[in-house]
Amino acid sequence: MNKKRDELEEKFGFSFQNLPDECITWLTCDLKIRTDYVRRKIPDLPSCPCSYPINAIVNPDYELHDPIRNESFKWREAADVIENYGRDSYGVGKCVRTLAWYSDPRNLASRVCCYDNDLALITRGGAAGGYELVSPDRNSEYNEKLDYMPYVICKMDWRAVQTQIQPNNEQKCSENPDDETYKAQVKKLEESFSRI
């Protein structure tokens, strides 16, 4: 396990020593079925809009055009407590997710995008979105086990989880938060480990 920790540290540039063995196992698991699913289905998800898509949230029939996929998608607010993954402590204002079954009934996943209080996309840090392997719209139990539990077993270390589930910024939105705020988030996370 120490070798795996060292490899992760070398690859990503921060310490994995405070994380439980279960987290390291999840981070280094090369399960073919999961890898194939991520490779085939996640690229089909839309890119995150740079601004909170209020029209898509207010009007459930509204389809927001994604310039990257050249398709339109329906979105909904992601307000579930479990789905928040502790992002509220890092300055998230609102999160949205795609309706999983809308564009492809065989794709269980959904894109999650989070926005600050100014409704600008959060592109990095503890409040950034990513994707869910199984949307709670499709199966809330699997969503909890596959998408929320990694945060729990990794002690809510968003840096570790984001090595596998990167925030989406395909539309090249402005980097958010700024460097100072991002560094403060990293410091807050590291201090939380020192208190354990």
C-alpha positions as CSV (number, residue, x, y, z in Angstrom):
1,M,0.0,0.0,0.0
2,N,2.9,2.4,0.7
3,K,4.2,1.9,-2.8
4,K,0.8,2.9,-4.2
5,R,0.7,6.0,-2.0
6,D,4.2,6.9,-3.2
7,E,3.2,6.5,-6.8
8,L,0.1,8.7,-6.3
9,E,2.1,11.4,-4.6
10,E,4.7,11.3,-7.4
11,K,2.0,11.5,-10.1
12,F,-0.2,14.2,-8.5
13,G,2.2,16.2,-6.3
14,F,0.5,16.1,-2.9
15,S,0.4,13.8,0.1
16,F,-1.8,10.7,0.3
17,Q,-0.4,9.6,3.7
18,N,-3.4,10.7,5.7
19,L,-5.9,8.7,3.5
20,P,-7.2,5.3,4.6
21,D,-6.3,2.2,2.8
22,E,-9.8,1.9,1.4
23,C,-9.3,5.3,-0.3
24,I,-6.0,4.2,-1.8
25,T,-7.6,1.0,-3.1
26,W,-10.4,3.0,-4.8
27,L,-7.9,5.5,-6.3
28,T,-5.7,2.8,-7.8
29,C,-8.4,0.3,-8.7
30,D,-8.3,-0.6,-12.4
31,L,-11.7,-2.3,-12.7
32,K,-12.2,-2.9,-16.4
33,I,-16.0,-2.6,-16.4
34,R,-15.7,0.8,-14.6
35,T,-12.9,2.0,-16.9
36,D,-14.8,1.0,-20.0
37,Y,-18.0,2.7,-18.8
38,V,-16.1,5.9,-18.0
39,R,-14.3,5.8,-21.3
40,R,-17.5,5.2,-23.3
41,K,-20.2,7.2,-21.4
42,I,-18.6,10.2,-19.7
43,P,-17.4,11.9,-22.9
44,D,-21.0,11.9,-24.0
45,L,-22.0,14.2,-21.1
46,P,-22.4,17.9,-21.9
47,S,-19.8,20.5,-20.9
48,C,-20.5,22.8,-18.0
49,P,-21.9,26.2,-19.0
50,C,-19.8,29.1,-17.8
51,S,-22.8,30.8,-16.1
52,Y,-25.5,29.2,-14.0
53,P,-28.1,28.0,-16.6
54,I,-31.1,29.7,-14.9
55,N,-33.4,29.2,-17.9
56,A,-32.9,25.5,-17.9
57,I,-33.7,25.3,-14.2
58,V,-36.7,27.6,-14.2
59,N,-38.3,25.9,-17.2
60,P,-38.0,22.1,-17.1
61,D,-38.7,21.9,-20.9
62,Y,-35.8,24.2,-21.8
63,E,-32.9,22.5,-23.6
64,L,-29.6,24.2,-23.2
65,H,-27.3,24.0,-26.3
66,D,-23.9,22.6,-25.6
67,P,-21.4,24.1,-28.1
68,I,-18.8,21.4,-27.4
69,R,-21.2,18.4,-28.2
70,N,-23.4,20.5,-30.6
71,E,-26.4,19.0,-28.9
72,S,-29.0,20.3,-26.5
73,F,-29.5,19.0,-22.9
74,K,-31.9,19.3,-20.1
75,W,-30.6,20.3,-16.6
76,R,-32.0,20.3,-13.2
77,E,-30.9,21.7,-9.8
78,A,-28.7,19.4,-7.8
79,A,-29.8,20.2,-4.3
80,D,-29.6,16.8,-2.6
81,V,-27.6,16.8,0.6
82,I,-25.7,13.7,-0.3
83,E,-25.0,15.1,-3.8
84,N,-23.5,18.2,-2.3
85,Y,-20.5,16.2,-1.2
86,G,-19.4,18.8,1.3
87,R,-19.1,21.5,-1.3
88,D,-21.0,24.0,0.7
89,S,-18.1,24.5,3.0
90,Y,-16.0,25.7,0.1
91,G,-18.2,28.4,-1.3
92,V,-20.6,26.7,-3.7
93,G,-23.7,28.7,-4.4
94,K,-25.7,26.2,-6.6
95,C,-25.0,23.0,-8.5
96,V,-26.9,21.6,-11.5
97,R,-26.8,18.2,-13.2
98,T,-28.0,16.8,-16.5
99,L,-31.1,14.7,-16.7
100,A,-29.4,11.3,-17.2
101,W,-32.0,9.5,-19.2
102,Y,-32.8,12.4,-21.5
103,S,-30.1,12.2,-24.2
104,D,-29.2,8.5,-23.9
105,P,-31.3,6.1,-21.9
106,R,-28.4,3.7,-21.7
107,N,-26.2,6.3,-20.0
108,L,-26.8,6.3,-16.2
109,A,-24.3,9.1,-15.6
110,S,-24.9,12.8,-15.2
111,R,-22.7,15.9,-15.5
112,V,-22.5,18.0,-12.3
113,C,-21.6,21.7,-12.6
114,C,-21.3,24.0,-9.6
115,Y,-21.4,27.8,-9.4
116,D,-20.4,30.4,-6.9
117,N,-22.6,33.1,-5.4
118,D,-22.0,35.3,-8.5
119,L,-23.3,32.3,-10.7
120,A,-19.9,31.7,-12.3
121,L,-18.7,28.2,-12.9
122,I,-16.4,26.8,-10.2
123,T,-13.6,25.2,-12.2
124,R,-11.4,23.8,-9.4
125,G,-11.1,23.3,-5.7
126,G,-13.4,21.9,-3.1
127,A,-16.7,23.2,-4.6
128,A,-16.1,22.1,-8.2
129,G,-18.4,19.6,-9.8
130,G,-17.5,16.7,-12.0
131,Y,-19.7,13.8,-13.0
132,E,-21.8,11.0,-11.3
133,L,-21.4,7.4,-12.6
134,V,-25.1,6.9,-11.6
135,S,-27.4,9.9,-11.4
136,P,-29.7,9.9,-8.4
137,D,-32.5,10.4,-11.0
138,R,-31.7,6.9,-12.1
139,N,-30.9,5.1,-8.9
140,S,-30.3,7.0,-5.6
141,E,-28.9,3.9,-3.8
142,Y,-26.2,3.3,-6.5
143,N,-25.5,7.0,-6.6
144,E,-24.7,7.0,-2.9
145,K,-22.5,3.9,-3.1
146,L,-20.6,4.8,-6.3
147,D,-20.5,8.6,-6.2
148,Y,-20.8,9.7,-2.6
149,M,-18.9,6.9,-0.8
150,P,-15.5,7.8,-2.5
151,Y,-15.7,11.1,-0.7
152,V,-16.5,9.4,2.6
153,I,-13.7,6.8,2.4
154,C,-11.3,9.5,1.3
155,K,-12.2,11.6,4.3
156,M,-13.8,14.3,2.1
157,D,-10.4,14.9,0.4
158,W,-11.6,16.5,-2.8
159,R,-8.1,16.6,-4.2
160,A,-7.8,12.9,-4.0
161,V,-11.3,12.3,-5.5
162,Q,-10.6,14.8,-8.3
163,T,-7.6,12.8,-9.5
164,Q,-10.3,10.4,-10.8
165,I,-13.3,12.6,-11.3
166,Q,-11.9,15.9,-12.7
167,P,-14.0,19.1,-12.8
168,N,-15.2,19.9,-16.3
169,N,-14.1,23.1,-18.0
170,E,-14.3,22.2,-21.6
171,Q,-15.8,25.6,-22.4
172,K,-12.6,27.3,-21.1
173,C,-14.4,29.4,-18.5
174,S,-12.4,31.8,-16.3
175,E,-10.5,30.0,-13.7
176,N,-12.5,30.0,-10.5
177,P,-11.6,30.4,-7.6
178,D,-8.5,32.5,-7.9
179,D,-5.1,31.3,-6.8
180,E,-5.3,32.8,-3.3
181,T,-8.7,31.3,-2.6
182,Y,-7.6,27.9,-4.0
183,K,-4.5,27.9,-1.8
184,A,-6.7,28.7,1.2
185,Q,-8.9,25.7,0.4
186,V,-5.9,23.4,0.2
187,K,-4.7,24.8,3.5
188,K,-8.1,24.3,5.1
189,L,-8.1,20.7,3.9
190,E,-4.6,19.9,5.1
191,E,-5.4,21.5,8.5
192,S,-8.5,19.2,8.8
193,F,-6.2,16.2,8.5
194,S,-3.8,17.5,11.2
195,R,-6.7,17.7,13.7
196,I,-7.6,14.0,13.2
